[in-house]
Amino acid sequence: MPLINYAQGSVICTAGEQIGNICFITKGDVEASLMGQRFYFGQKDIVGLADFEVGSYSTTYTAVTEVTILAYPFNDFTDLEILLKDNKDAMQLAINAIYRQLSKFLQYHTELKNQADNAYTLINTLYPKYEQLSKRYALSSRKLDTTQIRATDEFDSVADWMLPYYVGLMSLDSTTQKALMQPSISFGLFHRGIDDIRLAVESCQAYHEHLNEIGKLLLNTEGHDLFSLVAQLQFDSINIKGADANVDVMMRQIIGMLNGKPYINNTLYRHRLNTYNDTLASKRTNQEITNEPINEQTRANLAESLNVILEYSGCDEELCNKFRHTIRAYIQIPDRGSADDAVYKLRRELTNDFYEIYTGVFIKSLRDTNTPTIIKMFLNFGYMDMRLAGVEYSDYLYSIADTLRGDKTKGVYTITEWLTAIYYGEKESSRDDFDTDYKQAIRELKVSKRFSDAEEAAMLKDQEAKLRYELTKVFPFVNKITFGRISIFCPIFSDNNVYRSLEDSLVTPELVIEAFDEVRKLDYSAFHRKTWYSNPDAGVPREYYHYEVQPDIILMPNPGTRGIMWQEMEGRDRKSPPRMFMPVFLLVDLKLVAMKLTGDYRWEYIKHTHGLRWSDVTDPSLTSEYFDYLQFYRTNRELSMDARASLKNELTRARNNYRNVFVSNYVEWLTYESKGLPRLNKFARNIMGRYCPFPKDVREILATNPQYVDLIKRHELSALQQIRHLTNAIHKVAKSGEEPPPELLAEVEFIGR
């Protein structure tokens, strides 16, 4: 076997190169770089032990010093086995080399595992904390997909016993090691060791990739990472009591995790850290304490809330004094939820005066560039008096009043944002409880009071009049409905109406969007409407396609239990969004409310667009088929006696309101039927399947259930026919020399969902 000398810095073998020799190191040190980590091998080591079974080097080996290699020809793994079988000393040298290399790879594996476990724990601890604090401070949180990060036990194939096992073998005395060199034992140790080296290297590579993915969640060039999310939370909440300190603890943990880690871009980290420190220092220096800690002075101010609100409202002294007297009497009642006539009368008086005060306060706030926190508490929560709200709830409302925001881009509004949008003409005022909108009301007034056309036109352009219409005709009714317990309703925030943590009940834009997204995952067509594409020149007179309209969700100033689908569109504008209202503090499950609102919307939209024929079964629709099914269930032979009895009970509970029965069935359709748990009878299930189909992934799961097979087959066949028809229309347009219409291409994708 020849000796080969290598000068310092020269390459012994290159990654990807075929193995031509079994290289025993007899002198000097050799370096290999794996996954950015440097490993060193010296005298009596063998170059590329983990690579012999593959036949090519997985990394480049370089001489750190002058190196001498004893080379033995290698064609395949059999050559190595023959060499070791015939040479007991070579076998012991190879096994000892395996032990040394394994201990290095396994120690590195342990280091990577600890880094990955720490990072995994940090992300799964801090991100929920970030969402919790965002909600507590009424700030919008941004989504970070942490589900892609797996726990290490999901991919790590190295057992915990391996490192101590090989360290133990290395520590055996020479006599014991020689005793293990019997062919029947030594070959097993050799093959097992080679396999374990490969396993260790593969696990290290898996950890390396895993840590790179974790690193991107912690810090990346796009800036959508945990570092930026928590930093922005700290900047936005700098003025909120205790927030800076709470978030700063999180930032210190993130910085400690990022500092000096090999899977983090250090240059990017230093740049982002410097920017963060500079911005934070500036904000801390220039902050205005608009939301200072609840101290004695703040408590004293809260104790005067009622006087602050009444003075701000600009209402006449007689109304203010009357209101003070009434609320004083209300505070002294032990049971403010009592059904007693005297208590009911007090609540009614307070309610009537509350809305007059609210109107005055809100209109004044529109022109106020620095609205006081207590006024924001009144407008967004109905808060008026600390004695009614209680000290704890008053403190919490005060802490979030300045930061409470909706998200107009996603259709979520606080009540003040909604009323402001009406005032500035961004939204039209809603229909009242008699289904009359502002324009209709003005026309009726014109007829009765004989306005001139000019006066009518002026009134139709009067934005403050539109705002007052919303405040007087819509707001009081909706506020009462969303509260849920109509018989004991009072619009003033009172602690006796709260039976769930306010922090857990607070409805944020993120929670609303998430709840409706969950509905869309099961009913993808819920908010889609139909319109048509026309191109007569290409031989396509009219083809229908769907487009989605996102609902407007308005958060009412009360702790309540109900959502209400108020109107399905604005007038006749089919592109306008539906309007839904829910409490800003929702004391029940938000996802359930979102399902009910969506069911309500489905019913009312079809009813509105079909007009008088909404219940005419000769014009098939969701409402007409459900109406026919409920009206004639007694004579429906497809229903068993048990199904008819059950349906009779449903109608009784719903007071014979067909829409309520449908909404109840719709919730069951999404909650249970989507999981293959039958709750509906066959007839109701077929209607739901036609008009509220599940998406493809759900259908594929249900297709194995005999109760859904026919339903799914009908849907798939109908979808196939529609796609074929649309494809022909698209080809006609393309043949005419025009680009394929994007509306019809999107419709093909929609039908196939």
C-alpha positions, 0 to 999 in steps of 0.5 A: 500500500503506497504512502501519499504526502499532502502539503498543508492546505492541499485538498485530499479529496473533493465532495462528489468525487468517487472513492478510489482509495481507503485512506488511513491517516498516518501523520498530520491533521485533516479537516472536513466541513459539514453543514458549516461545522468543521471536523478534524481527524488525525493519526489512525483515522480513516477519511470518509468512513460514512461514505464507503457504502455510497462510493463517493465523498459527501464533503471535501477533506483538506490537509490542515498540516502536512499529511501522510496517507496510507492508501489501499485500493478501493472499488466497492465496499467488498474491498474494505470488508476483505481488507479488514477480514484479513487484517485484525489490526486494521479492523481494530484501527477502523473500529476505533476510528468509527468510535472517534468519528461517531462521538464527534458527530453525535456530540454535534448532533446533541448540540443541534438538538439542544438549539432546535429544542430551545428555538422550538420552545421559544417560538411556541411560547412567545408567539401565543404570548404575542397574540395574547398581549396584542389582544389585551392591548386591543392591537392588531396582531399579524399571523405567523405560520408556526405549524410548519415547525416540527418537534425534534422527535418527529424527524430525529432518528438518533436514539438517546443511548447512542452517544453514551454507548460509543463513548463507553466502547471507546473507554474500554481497556485494550484487553477488552477491545482485543477480545472484541476483535473476533470476526463474528463480533468485530464485523457486527461492530464495524457494520453497525458503526458505519450505519450509525455514522451515516444515521448521525450525519443524516440527522445532523443534516436534518437538524441543520435544515430544520434550524434554517427554517426556524431561523427564518421564522425568527428573523428573515429578509422580508421582515415578517418574523417573530422579531419584527412582530414583537418589536412592532407590538412594543412600539405600538403599545409603548404608552399602555400601562405595563406594556413596555415592560411586558413586551420587553421581556419577550424581546430580550428572550428573542435577542438572546436566542438570535445572538451568535447562532449559526443559523441566523444571518448575523449581518441582518441581525445586527442591522435589525437590532440596531434599528430596533434599539434606535426606534425604541429609544426614540419612542421612549424619549418622545412618548406621551403617556396617554394611557398611564398606569392606573394610579390614584389620580387616574382612578379619581378621574374615572370616578368622575367619568359620568360628569366628564361624559355629560359635560362633553356631550353638550346636552342641556342641563335638565337632561344631564341632571335627570340622568345623574339622578336616574343613574344614581338610583340605578347604582343603588339597586342590589340586582340591576338585572331584576325583572321588577317593574321599578327596575325595568322603568329605570333601565328604560329611562336610562336607555332613552337618555343614553342615546341622546347623550351618545349622539351628542358625544359622538358628533362632537368627537368627530371634530375633536383631534384629541378625544379623551380616553374616557370618551372613547370608553363611552363610545366603544364600550358604553362605559359611563360610571366606575361604580357600575362597571366596577374598578377592575373592568374600568381599569381594563377598559381604560387600558385598551380604549386608546388602542382599540382598532378595527380593520377596514381592509378586512371589513371589521369596524368598531362602532366609532369607525363605522359611524365615522365612515357613514359621516364621511360618505364611505358607507351608506346608513343602514336600513332600519328595523322596518327595512327602510333606508335613508333614501326611502325615508326622505322620499316618504317625508317628501310625499307627506310634507311636500318637499321641493326637489331641491330640498330633497336633493339637499337632504340626500347629501346631508351626511350628518342627517345620515349619521343621525339616521343610523344613530336613532333608527338603527343603533339602539335596536341593534345594540339591544339585539346584540346584547342578547338578553332583551328583557334586562337590556341597558346600554350602559356598561355594568359589571352585572352583565359580564360573566366571562373574562373581558380579555377573553371576550374581546372581539378583535379583527384577527379573531373575526377574520379567523372565525369566518375563514373557518366557515369558508373552509367548509362552505367555500361558496358562502359569500359568493354572488353571481354575475355574468360575462358577455361577449356576443362577438365571440359567440358567448351571449351570457355566462354566469360566474361567481365573485366573493363579497366580504361582509362588514362586521360592526362591533357594538358597544356592549358585552353581549351574546348574539350576532345579527345579520342586519342587511344582505346588501345596500339597496339594489347594489349586488356588489355591496357587502352584507352588514353584520353586527356583534358585541365588542365583548362576545360572551359566547363562542365566536365561531358559532356566531360566525356560522349562524350569521353566515347561515342567516346571510345565505337565507336572506340574500337568496330571499332578497334577490329572488323577491316574491319567488323566494318560496316558489319551488318552481324556481329552484333555490335554497330558500324555495326548496327548504320552504317546500321541505318544511311546509310539506314535511307531513306528507313527504314520503322520503321522511321516516316517522321519526324524522317527521317527529323530529322536524315537528319539534324543530319547528316548534322550538323555532316558533315555526320560523323557517329561516331559524330552522335552516340556520340551525341545520346549517350549523349542524351541517358545518359542525357535524356533517362535515366530519361524517357525523350525520345529524340531518335527515336525508332530505335536508342533507341533499338540499345542503349538499346542492346549495352549500357544498363542502370543498374537495378535501372534505368531499374526498373524506366523506366519499367513503361514507355510504350516506354521502356517496350519492350526494357527492357523485351528483355534485361531481357530475354537475361540476364536471358538466359546468366545467365542460360548458365553460371550457367551450365558452373559453375556447370560443373567446380564444378562437376569436383572437381575444385573451381567455376571459379571467372571469371564466377561468376563475369560475372553472377553478371555483367550480372545481373547489 
